[in-house]
Amino acid sequence: SRMFTAAIGVTPFNEAHTASNTLQLTIQVLAQYGIKVTDLLSVTTDTASAAFNTFDIIDFVCQIPCFAHLIALLLKHAFDSAALDAALQGIHDIVILLKASPRRKSLLVDACAAAGIAYLAPILDVMTRWNSKEAMISRMIYLFPAVSRISAQEAFTKPVDRAKWNKALTDTESGLSTLSFVLPFLVELSQWTQIVSRRDSPTSSLLRVAAHSIKRSLQKLQGDINGLAAGGTKTALTEIYSSLNFWAFGDGSLMNVGYIGESYTDYWLFRVAEFVDCRTHKTLLFSDKKHVIDELLPKLVPESAVTVLRSTSQLRRAMTEEERFLGSTTQQTDTPLMRECKLYMVHMKDCNESDSLYFWT
């Protein structure tokens, strides 16, 4: 057997996009390929309620919101701040005005030379590009010492354009320091979106790693903010951090669990994927591995259906809890599934194989 990705059933949806209609159409499309709803273990949807509630009436199908959609929502909330929103609009207007005239491009080239930096073209954010907003901000932070040198009188003939340029410069300059603090977090989100959107390898196992990495990035942002002197920038950043942390991880209550909090990363799919993928297996605590072996895998794989191969690896002297588990000959439960998991863990001790499905195939 092998794991693969297949796009099937690209079908017109002519009915109202309700959860009920979506479920019925999904069942019809699956039936065309001989797939029953009972064959599904989990589904991933976007975050619109009609999509996410599609399988509510089917208890055995696990519904998982798309990680990229959740990050997009997190980015949206990042710019709910008035300070960031004004600065972002200012940068957007500057880029539009610069790109509208070859003369202004020449002025920017000359301004870059005067500022002692290499000329790079400004970047405009585009709705359909996953990292365009972060790229636009990053490029403007680099270019602003040159952009701020461009005279409105020299660049524009119409008073309305001069006024728009001056306002955009003011808004950008007032929010640039705040954006500079938030930018590393935006880059973190953009990079993880790119990683987990790749199609050439299974990526479910990386989502827990991504969530923890994003949490560390937020903690660093908090540390940087705490190091600032009291003032308007610190106040704005404190509000931005609190909002981002709340939307990402909740406030610890069952009502507010956050987009990528523990309730998201504890899905069995991610826990199992993390265990079977060599890229993440070695990062797991032994207690997490035991949870997968004892609690999750037995619910997914019939013990009688597991074939156990003879291991040629030699166990080392048991020192850690994991090694004692692997070397024990008096396990209370010793099933084919348990033995196969042990074999895999022994295999992984000295293996850095990049193909995450190497052992299992």
Secondary structure, DSSP 4 states (H G I P E B T S, - for coil): --------------S---HHHHHHHHHHHHHHTT--GGG-SEEEE-SSHHHHTTTTT-TTSEEEE-HHHHHHHHHHHHT-SHHHHHHHHHHHHHHHHHHT-HHHHHHHHHHHHHHT----------TT-TTHHHHHHHHHHHHHHHHTTS-HHHH-SSHHHHHHHHHHHHHHHHHHHHHHHHHHHHHHHHHHHHHHT-SSS--TTHHHHHHHHHHHHHHHHHHHHHTSPSSHHHHHHHHHHHHHHHHHH--SSSS---TTSHHHHT-HHHHHHHHH-HHHHTTS-HHHHHHIIIIIHHHHS-GGG---PPP-PPPPPP-SHHHHHHH-S--S---HHHHHHHHHHHHHHT---S-TTTTT-
